[in-house]
Amino acid sequence: MRDVAVVGFAQRQMEEFDGSPTCVELLVPLFEECYEQTGWTRKDVGFWCSGSSDYLAGRSFSFVQAVDAIGVIPPVNESHVEMDLAWALYEAWLKIQTGEVDTALVYAFGKSSAGVLRRTLALQLEPYTMTPLWPDTVSLAGLQARVGLDAGAWDERAMAEVVNRSLTAAEKNEYAVRKGGSSVEELLARPLYADPLRKHDCAPVTDGAAAIVLAAGDKAREVCDRPAWISGLAHYVDPMSMGTRDLTRSPSAERAAAAAGTAGVEVAELHAPFSHQELILRRELGLGDDVAINPSGGALSGNPMFSAGGIRIGEAAKKIWSGEAGRTLGHATSGPALQQNLVCVLDAEQKGA
């Protein structure tokens, strides 16, 4: 296996904007930032992989337009996943493992403002018994939260503590669209939004984009003083039907953590779009009280569609680059109620060193 590291990361989130930027307008500044971080030009990138959704955009092959942000002369080696940025990163990591390329730039974008988001996301559900009911993401998360509360797996105070810590931490994140912690008592006094969830328990969905740069071996050391080496990377998926699984657990997250190896992690960036989901993930990933959870504020401070999971990996890499941690974890989820999960473990020390 080749040693591959994260050596660049850029993101943008927009809660409000003047006009409606295209995916190209979202991506061009991010690519420029990645070029500045690495000293590369587009000719130094061996492979490109994007993540987005044709359903969200409302048209087929919508990702092709995004290639304009790269430039196509000379031709580029490019691919696409109908998934979050984290899964585009996984494909690029595999591409580098084949030895065909040494470098990759992965990116993702999503405009949740382009349509009726909750109805669109219902199309990913089990098509025979669930999609015809058109349950939205928040309602399904509310069902999950209620199951956990009734089972005693967590309580509303624990959920409020997650929100308070996350939004307090988000004060230091320039890209957060929701920040500023309130006391737990103030949070618990707010009205219910989708029983038993309050609005602060649900991540604010935004338009946005993100990009991550990968490089192997010497290529990584050439452009980064302290590369974030990928020491473990795995993803698994649970059954599509929510009625066939225990919603207080996430077996796919547990399996991904076991495959990636999470022992010794100091910082974990978890893609938990709802407060109670962080409580599930901390248990399934085996994270103790000594692990710093979502120092960036996590998804509760901003959840751009198809970028938020990859952003967690980028934020985890930043902790390695800065020297604040020697071993970190980035997590991404997809599907309803933590159905599919990806875990990426990053280390300051190269495996073969």
Secondary structure, 3 states (H helix, E strand, C coil): CCCEEEEEEEEEEECCCCCCCCHHHHHHHHHHHHHHHHCCCHHHCCEEEEECCHHHHCCCCCHHHHHHHCCCCCCCCEEEECCCHHHHHHHHHHHHHCCCCCEEEEEEEECHHHCCHHHHHHHHCCCCCCHHHCCCHHHHHHHHHHHHHHHCCCCHHHHHHHHHHHHHHHHHCCCCCCCCCCCHHHHHCCCEEECCEEHHHECCEEEEEEEEEEEEHHHHHHHCCCCEEEEEEEEEECCCCHHHCCCCCCHHHHHHHHHHCCCCCCEEECCCCEHHHHHHHHHHCCCCCCCEECCCCCHHHCEECCCHHHHHHHHHHHHHHCCCCCEEEEEEEECCCCCEEEEEEEECCCCCC
